[in-house]
Amino acid sequence: MFKIVVLGSGASVPSAHRNLPAVAMVHEGGVYLFDCGEGTQRQMMRFGVSYAKVRAVFISHLHLDHVLGLYGLAETLRLSGRTDKVQVFGPAGTRRLFEGKILLDVHEIAGNGGRAFDAGAFVVDAVPNEHGMPGFAYVVKETDKVRFFEAKAKKAGLRGPMFTEIQKKGELAVGGKKVKLADVTYVQKGKKIVYSGDTIYCKAVVGASIGADLLIHDATFDEEMKEEAAEKKHATTADAARAAKEAGAKCLLLTHISARYSDTKPLLAQARKIFKKTEIAKDGLEIEV
């Protein structure tokens, strides 16, 4: 299971209710950040996400509203005595931006994206998005799991350590009969989470989001401001909803909300006309996937 905690749901200008962009993903005790806007570590304290357990940070692009919080976080970790490094992934220029931060092990992702991180239980792939500068969406894909059909396994005579043995060998002799792993198991597909980063509607992001359990998508503007959205290379609520619908995502979370919107109900209504299973992010929101 993954727990998603929205630490900052605002756009480039913070408001009293929305901090700058950051999303935490908590999995098996580890914390993984997607962007790290100014004030992220304080938001982690507010919403019960341990900054001491941060293992990796994925930077979508190098606009300051997405990266400034990493300086403070790295310094806090140093002062607290941490010695193991935080893995940081981002586009070209990320290494230079954090030069001298000894607790940050920076990896620059090639412009065409690809595998960024392998945690064993899940992987994170980078997909180029469209924001007028080098940047990425990130796709989290949980490893598929082999599960046993309980009734079939018992009927076949499998007991105790036999379950482990048949997974290693692929087949097992039980009571004079050969039992094949494929006959008593099925594959449980891993969960898939996509974080779009700042982007216009982007075919590459849609393709990467096929069948996603959760798509977290830029929705800086409402549909009435689509011309400004296009000029500033951001998505509208309708753009995000269209992306989710075309990808067949199970749930859409709108984020990177402009500070001009004190009432977000119209934004949500616009998106739900296109994609019903839409929610709008707010700081502190938790979603289990």
C-alpha positions as CSV (number, residue, x, y, z in Angstrom):
1,M,0.0,0.0,0.0
2,F,1.1,3.5,-0.8
3,K,0.0,6.6,1.3
4,I,0.0,9.8,-0.6
5,V,0.2,13.0,1.5
6,V,-0.2,16.4,-0.2
7,L,2.3,18.8,1.4
8,G,1.8,21.7,-1.0
9,S,-1.0,22.0,-3.5
10,G,-0.4,25.6,-4.6
11,A,1.3,27.0,-7.7
12,S,4.2,29.4,-7.9
13,V,2.8,31.8,-5.3
14,P,1.8,30.4,-1.9
15,S,-1.4,31.4,-0.2
16,A,-2.6,31.1,3.4
17,H,-4.2,27.7,2.6
18,R,-1.8,26.2,0.0
19,N,2.0,25.7,0.3
20,L,4.3,25.4,-2.7
21,P,4.4,22.1,-4.6
22,A,5.3,18.9,-2.8
23,V,3.8,15.5,-2.6
24,A,5.0,12.7,-0.2
25,M,4.6,9.1,-1.0
26,V,5.0,6.8,2.1
27,H,5.7,3.1,1.5
28,E,6.9,0.5,4.0
29,G,8.4,3.1,6.3
30,G,10.2,5.1,3.6
31,V,9.3,8.6,2.4
32,Y,9.6,9.7,-1.2
33,L,9.1,13.3,-2.2
34,F,7.8,14.5,-5.5
35,D,9.0,18.1,-5.7
36,C,10.1,20.0,-2.6
37,G,8.8,23.6,-2.5
38,E,9.8,26.1,0.1
39,G,8.5,25.1,3.5
40,T,8.1,21.4,2.7
41,Q,9.9,20.2,5.9
42,R,7.5,22.2,8.0
43,Q,4.5,20.8,6.1
44,M,5.9,17.3,6.9
45,M,5.9,18.2,10.6
46,R,2.4,19.5,10.4
47,F,1.0,16.4,8.6
48,G,2.9,13.7,10.3
49,V,5.4,12.7,7.6
50,S,8.8,12.0,8.9
51,Y,11.6,14.0,7.2
52,A,14.1,11.7,8.9
53,K,12.8,8.9,6.7
54,V,13.1,10.6,3.3
55,R,14.9,8.2,1.0
56,A,14.5,9.9,-2.4
57,V,13.3,13.2,-3.9
58,F,12.1,13.5,-7.5
59,I,12.3,17.0,-8.9
60,S,10.0,17.6,-11.9
61,H,11.8,20.7,-13.1
62,L,14.0,23.4,-11.8
63,H,11.7,26.3,-11.3
64,L,12.4,27.6,-7.8
65,D,8.9,26.9,-6.4
66,H,9.6,23.2,-6.8
67,V,13.1,23.0,-5.4
68,L,13.8,25.6,-2.7
69,G,12.6,23.4,0.2
70,L,15.3,20.9,-0.5
71,Y,18.0,23.2,0.8
72,G,16.3,23.6,4.2
73,L,15.5,19.9,4.4
74,A,19.1,18.9,3.6
75,E,20.4,21.3,6.3
76,T,18.0,20.0,8.9
77,L,19.0,16.4,8.2
78,R,22.7,17.4,8.6
79,L,22.0,19.1,11.9
80,S,20.2,16.1,13.1
81,G,23.2,13.9,12.5
82,R,22.1,11.9,9.5
83,T,24.9,10.4,7.5
84,D,23.2,8.4,4.7
85,K,22.5,10.4,1.7
86,V,19.1,11.3,0.2
87,Q,18.9,10.2,-3.5
88,V,17.8,13.2,-5.6
89,F,16.6,12.8,-9.2
90,G,15.9,15.6,-11.7
91,P,16.6,17.1,-15.1
92,A,20.0,18.4,-16.4
93,G,21.2,21.2,-14.1
94,T,20.0,19.6,-10.8
95,R,23.5,18.6,-9.8
96,R,24.8,22.2,-10.2
97,L,21.9,23.6,-8.3
98,F,22.6,21.5,-5.2
99,E,26.4,21.5,-5.4
100,G,28.0,21.3,-2.0
101,K,25.0,19.7,-0.2
102,I,26.8,16.7,1.2
103,L,23.7,14.8,2.2
104,L,22.3,14.9,-1.4
105,D,23.3,12.3,-3.9
106,V,22.1,13.9,-7.1
107,H,21.3,12.0,-10.3
108,E,20.5,13.8,-13.5
109,I,18.0,12.1,-15.8
110,A,18.6,12.1,-19.6
111,G,16.3,14.3,-21.6
112,N,14.4,11.3,-23.0
113,G,13.6,10.0,-19.5
114,G,13.7,6.3,-18.5
115,R,14.2,4.4,-15.3
116,A,15.1,6.7,-12.5
117,F,14.9,4.6,-9.4
118,D,14.4,1.0,-8.4
119,A,13.3,0.4,-4.8
120,G,12.7,-3.3,-5.3
121,A,9.0,-3.2,-4.3
122,F,8.5,-0.5,-6.9
123,V,10.2,1.4,-9.6
124,V,10.0,5.1,-10.7
125,D,10.3,6.0,-14.4
126,A,10.7,9.6,-15.7
127,V,8.7,10.7,-18.7
128,P,9.3,14.0,-20.5
129,N,6.4,16.4,-20.1
130,E,5.8,19.8,-21.7
131,H,6.4,22.9,-19.7
132,G,8.7,24.9,-22.0
133,M,11.9,23.6,-20.2
134,P,13.5,20.3,-19.4
135,G,11.2,18.4,-17.0
136,F,9.5,15.1,-16.2
137,A,6.4,13.4,-15.0
138,Y,7.2,10.5,-12.7
139,V,5.5,7.1,-12.9
140,V,5.6,4.9,-9.8
141,K,4.9,1.2,-10.6
142,E,4.6,-1.3,-7.9
143,T,6.1,-4.8,-8.6
144,D,3.5,-7.4,-9.6
145,K,2.9,-10.0,-6.9
146,V,2.2,-13.7,-7.2
147,R,-0.8,-14.8,-5.1
148,F,-2.1,-18.2,-4.4
149,F,-5.6,-19.4,-5.0
150,E,-6.2,-20.7,-1.4
151,A,-8.7,-23.4,-2.3
152,K,-6.7,-24.7,-5.3
153,A,-3.5,-24.8,-3.3
154,K,-5.0,-26.7,-0.4
155,K,-6.7,-29.1,-2.7
156,A,-3.3,-29.8,-4.4
157,G,-1.8,-30.6,-1.0
158,L,0.4,-27.6,-0.6
159,R,1.4,-26.9,3.1
160,G,3.8,-24.8,5.0
161,P,7.2,-24.4,3.3
162,M,5.9,-25.9,0.1
163,F,4.5,-22.5,-0.8
164,T,8.0,-21.0,-0.8
165,E,9.5,-24.0,-2.6
166,I,7.1,-24.1,-5.5
167,Q,7.7,-20.4,-6.1
168,K,11.4,-21.0,-6.4
169,K,11.1,-24.1,-8.6
170,G,8.0,-23.4,-10.6
171,E,6.6,-26.9,-9.9
172,L,6.6,-29.4,-7.1
173,A,5.8,-33.1,-6.6
174,V,3.1,-33.4,-4.0
175,G,1.6,-36.8,-3.1
176,G,3.0,-38.4,-6.3
177,K,1.5,-35.7,-8.5
178,K,3.2,-32.7,-10.2
179,V,1.8,-29.4,-9.2
180,K,2.6,-26.4,-11.4
181,L,2.9,-22.9,-9.9
182,A,0.7,-21.5,-12.7
183,D,-2.1,-23.8,-11.8
184,V,-2.5,-22.6,-8.2
185,T,-1.5,-18.9,-8.5
186,Y,-2.5,-15.6,-10.2
187,V,-0.7,-12.4,-10.7
188,Q,-1.8,-9.4,-8.7
189,K,-1.0,-6.3,-10.7
190,G,1.0,-3.7,-8.8
191,K,-0.4,-0.2,-8.1
192,K,0.5,2.7,-10.5
193,I,0.8,6.3,-9.5
194,V,1.6,9.2,-11.9
195,Y,2.8,12.7,-10.9
196,S,2.6,14.9,-13.9
197,G,4.8,17.8,-12.8
198,D,4.0,21.2,-14.4
199,T,2.8,20.6,-17.9
200,I,0.3,21.3,-20.6
201,Y,-1.9,18.5,-21.8
202,C,0.8,16.1,-23.0
203,K,0.4,12.9,-25.0
204,A,3.5,11.4,-23.4
205,V,2.0,11.8,-19.9
206,V,-1.3,10.4,-21.1
207,G,0.4,7.3,-22.5
208,A,2.4,6.9,-19.3
209,S,-0.8,7.1,-17.2
210,I,-2.6,4.3,-18.9
211,G,-4.5,2.4,-16.2
212,A,-3.1,4.5,-13.4
213,D,-4.7,4.0,-10.0
214,L,-4.0,7.7,-9.3
215,L,-3.0,10.5,-11.6
216,I,-1.8,13.7,-9.9
217,H,-2.0,16.4,-12.5
218,D,-1.3,20.0,-12.9
219,A,-4.5,22.1,-13.0
220,T,-3.3,25.6,-12.5
221,F,-6.1,27.4,-14.4
222,D,-9.8,27.0,-15.0
223,E,-11.0,26.5,-18.5
224,E,-11.9,30.2,-19.0
225,M,-8.2,30.9,-18.7
226,K,-7.1,28.3,-21.3
227,E,-5.2,30.9,-23.4
228,E,-3.1,32.0,-20.4
229,A,-2.6,28.4,-19.5
230,A,-1.2,27.6,-22.9
231,E,1.0,30.7,-22.8
232,K,2.5,29.7,-19.4
233,K,2.6,26.0,-20.3
234,H,0.2,24.8,-17.6
235,A,-2.8,22.6,-17.8
236,T,-6.4,23.7,-17.2
237,T,-8.9,21.6,-15.1
238,A,-10.4,20.3,-18.4
239,D,-6.9,19.4,-19.8
240,A,-6.2,17.3,-16.7
241,A,-9.6,15.6,-16.8
242,R,-9.2,14.8,-20.5
243,A,-5.8,13.3,-19.8
244,A,-7.3,11.1,-17.0
245,K,-10.2,10.0,-19.2
246,E,-8.0,9.1,-22.2
247,A,-5.6,7.2,-19.9
248,G,-8.4,5.2,-18.3
249,A,-7.1,6.3,-14.9
250,K,-9.1,5.2,-11.8
251,C,-8.8,8.5,-10.0
252,L,-7.6,12.1,-10.8
253,L,-6.2,14.5,-8.3
254,L,-5.9,18.1,-9.4
255,T,-3.0,20.1,-7.9
256,H,-0.8,23.1,-8.5
257,I,-3.8,25.3,-8.0
258,S,-3.3,29.1,-8.6
259,A,-3.7,31.3,-5.6
260,R,-6.3,33.3,-7.4
261,Y,-8.9,30.5,-6.7
262,S,-10.2,30.9,-3.1
263,D,-13.2,28.8,-4.1
264,T,-12.2,25.6,-5.9
265,K,-15.7,24.2,-6.3
266,P,-16.0,25.5,-9.9
267,L,-12.7,24.0,-10.8
268,L,-13.8,20.6,-9.5
269,A,-17.1,20.9,-11.3
270,Q,-15.4,21.6,-14.6
271,A,-13.2,18.6,-14.3
272,R,-16.0,16.2,-13.2
273,K,-18.0,17.1,-16.3
274,I,-15.2,15.3,-18.2
275,F,-13.9,12.8,-15.7
276,K,-16.2,12.0,-12.8
277,K,-13.6,10.4,-10.4
278,T,-11.8,13.7,-9.8
279,E,-10.7,15.3,-6.5
280,I,-8.9,18.5,-5.8
281,A,-5.8,18.6,-3.7
282,K,-5.5,20.5,-0.5
283,D,-2.6,20.6,1.9
284,G,-2.7,17.7,4.3
285,L,-4.9,15.5,2.1
286,E,-4.1,11.8,2.4
287,I,-5.0,9.1,-0.2
288,E,-4.3,5.4,0.1
289,V,-3.5,3.6,-3.1
